[in-house]
Amino acid sequence: MSPSYIIEVIKSVIGYFNLDPNRVLDIILESFECQPHQHKFFISLLEEYVPDTKTMSELINFKFSFYLSTNNEEKEVTPKSLYMVTALLIQHGVMKLEDVYSLLAPDDAEISRMADKEMRDAKEYVRKLNIVSTAGKNEDDEKKEEAGKDKHENNQKFGLLEALVKVGDWRHAHKILQQLPTYFATAQPDVARAMCSLVHILVDPVYQAKSGLCSRIKIKTHPRPDNDHFPTPAQTTGDLNNLVVPIL
């Protein structure tokens, strides 16, 4: 069924049951989160359903703010599915990065302070490598447990950055990188892995042609995702300068 047909069905249901259109939009977005691989259908559906981007932006921002509010009693972290839907909406022009970025947490100043602190801690760690530790066993165990926690698991700017890289929207991802401390965002494991995956996809055709490996060796391929807005992989070594070198 086409998005246009589904829109007519939705309008009929809204009219018959006197439903709140914004609540219906929320349900559509929830469905989108559950089926991000059906992004072509949902993007077309949302483009027809939402007359302006303001309503969409307000609803998306409300969803992000919930995971930082006191109403989030179970302290749930922002789900990756929400980041993915937001990234796809930005990539396809349904909403703008500026509409959501400023309302994500933490703010840029706080992230800069985090980066400075982590750098100081890293230097202090190196300094202590050659010093015999006299800390008690319990204190050591506590430090190990604290180190094992991801301090940035609910950093929404890192989460959106990772999602933008995953969908191949390097233009908007680069905008976020320019806002954050140099190398701090790319040092986050999930962001780094997403960037490596993007590079794998973009260099794959050139690698397959130029690797020089024996044909009997099975080479892992990295196909381009089914996304019309995903960048076209490099076909020649010259393309690498424009597509891959900026990411590297």
Secondary structure, DSSP 8 states (H G I E B T S, - for coil): --HHHHHHHHHHHHHHHT--HHHHHHHHHHHHHH-GGGHHHHHHHHHHH-SSHHHHHHHHHHHHHHTTSTT-TT-----HHHHHHHHHHHHTTSS-HHHHHTTSSS-HHHHHHHHHHHHHHHHHHHHHTTS-----HHHHHHHHHHHHS-TTTT-HHHHHHHHHHHTT-HHHHHHHHHHS-TTTTTTSHHHHHHHHHHHHHHHHHHHHHH----TTS--------S-TTS-----SHHHHHHHTTTT-
